[in-house]
Amino acid sequence: MSDDYQPIDCAIYSGYELAILHRTLLRVHWRDADGQDHVATLRPRDLRTESSKEEFLIAEQLDGEPLKLRLDRIVSANALHPEPAG
C-alpha cells in the first residue's frame, strides 16, 4: 500500500462534513497502513489536515474509542441515521 496521500474527491469530503454537522452515524470500510480491512459504525467528529497535507476523519467507535482515519484509506462510508440530540 502506498504511503503517498492521494487527495479525495470534494463531493466525498463534503459528505463527511455533512455527516459531522448532522451527527449522522457512518458505516465505514477502511484499510489501515498495513493493508488490513476494517468495517465499523462510527460517529464522525471532525476533519483535519496535517502539515504533511494528509486529510483525516476524526471519529469515535460506538464504544467511545477514538479513531483517526486517513481519508484516502477509506474504501466506503454509508450514512446510517442521525444520532438523537442531547
N, C-alpha and C positions, 0 to 999 in steps of 0.2 A: 504494500500500500504506500502511495506517495505521501511524503511529508509536506509537500508544497501545497499551500492553501489554494483552492480553486473557488473564486467568488461564486455565490449562488445568484439565481435569478431574482430580480427586485420584487416580482409578484410573490415569490415564496417568502422572502423576507417580510413583506407587508402582511402576509398571512400570519406569521409568528407575532408581529406587532398587534394585530387584531386579537389573536388568541390571548395575549397578555392583557390587553385592555378589557376584554370581555370575560376574563377569568375562565376561559374555555380549557377544559382538560384535553390533552392530546395523547393519542396512541402513537408512540414514536418507535420506529425501527432505525437503529444506527449501527455503525461499525466502529469499534474502538481502534486505537492506534496499532493494535496487533492484528486487525482484520477480523476480530470476533464479532459476531452478530448479537445484538441485544434488542429486545422489544419490551416496552413498559408503558404504563399510563403515567403521564407526567403533568404537573402543574407548571406551566411556563411562567417565569417571574420577570425576566429581563433579557435584553440582548446587549452584548458587549463586544467592542472591538479592542483588541490588544495592540500593543506597539508594533507587533510583527504583522499587522494588518489582517490577522485572523479574526473571524467573527464567531461568536459563541452564543448559544442559547443557555441561559441560566435557568434551571428548573429544579423542581423537587419531585421525588417519587411520592407516592401516596402515603408512605410511612414517614415522610418528612426528610428523608435522606437527600442532601443537595447533589446536584449534577451540573457539570459544565460540559456541554456538547459542542464540538466544533461543527459549524453549520454544514460544511461540505462533506461531513461524515454521516449526516442524516439521510437515510435512504427514503423514508416516507414519514409523514406526520398527518394523522387524520383527526379532525375535531370530533370530540365525543359530545360534550354538553357543558354549558357554563356551570360553575360551582355556585351554590346559593350564597347570596351576600351575607356578610356577618362574620 
